[in-house]
């Protein structure tokens, strides 16, 4: 191993004796960078939560506000994301920038502590406490992630355009309402709707808010608002003696709210809405993704294709891909019983539903799909 490789190994392992000895022998290597993103030794030690190694590097003079080149972050971003409150505190006390504006995800340090999967725990809440005590402030995305209703109200009152602030391209430029659904924060969904968020808003790929739901009731407030819009359109169409303008959002909202009567009316008005290219194409995919078995049953009974393709962000997928991904066992079973073809591959990764289930470690779904394949002639 080169000296640089030995330094990074010591930093990753938190081996302060070895790290100190190497730096004693090679002091000019303190500012070494690790490819491909030019991580510093401080990034490595902070991300791994090695407080003693972080302290050693800071005492040796490594700049606490050194940025790497991948996400343009400081070491404190990575310590915050990993939930290492003691490391975050040490970095902040050493003059670390607790705001961290300019990272590629446009989330700042407080967003890295709150807006990723797995950040809803005591360790990450402790990180946020440290950041706030050192001068950081919530933005609308971190406040949503932490279910801070009063903070969200305060942010929107100070700047109503916060409701239209978008995340970076890495998160499909989604809006706060998308974010609330993606983070499974139903109370925040209701609050954002109350404050004026658009239930019909789309992300950069044209995906609606409801496309982010992976359970039936996360976005109920969105569905209720869309249903009200649908009923107004049906009333207008009746008065104007014209066909109503309706589509996937209307149908999905009605089904999710169990308004079977109005859903049947939409279907009578447009019997081809579930055909390929129809106005309701994709409704089965959304119902499968959210694990809404009752809606899936209605859609299958009304002719939706269990093997149909639909563009889910940048890939064409089947309902079975989405149900398998999110481990919705009942929906997977229903789709298979309806004849879903599990050999179809998505258009981006070329994976079939079994491949998706295996990749996301949905072990029960893997066994279901394998067992069904054995029964198929």
Secondary structure, DSSP 8 states (H G I E B T S, - for coil): --HHHHHHHHHHHT-HHHHHHHHHH-GGGTT--BTTTTB-HHHHHHHHT-HHHHHHHHHTT--TT---SSS---HHHHHHHHT-HHHHHHHHHTT--SS-TT-TTS-HHHHHTTSSTT--SHHHHHHHHHHHHTT----HHHHHHTT-HHHHHHHHHH-GGGGG-B--GGGTT-BHHHHHHHTT-HHHHHHHHHHT--TT-B-TTS-BGGGG--STTTTHHHHHHHHHHHHHHHHHHHHHTS-----HHHHHHHHHTT-HHHHHHHHHH-TTTTSTTSTTTTHHHHHHHTT-HHHHHHHHHTT--TT--EEETTEEE-HHHHHHHTT-HHHHHHHHHTT--TT---TTT---HHHHHHHTT-HHHHHHHHHHHHH--
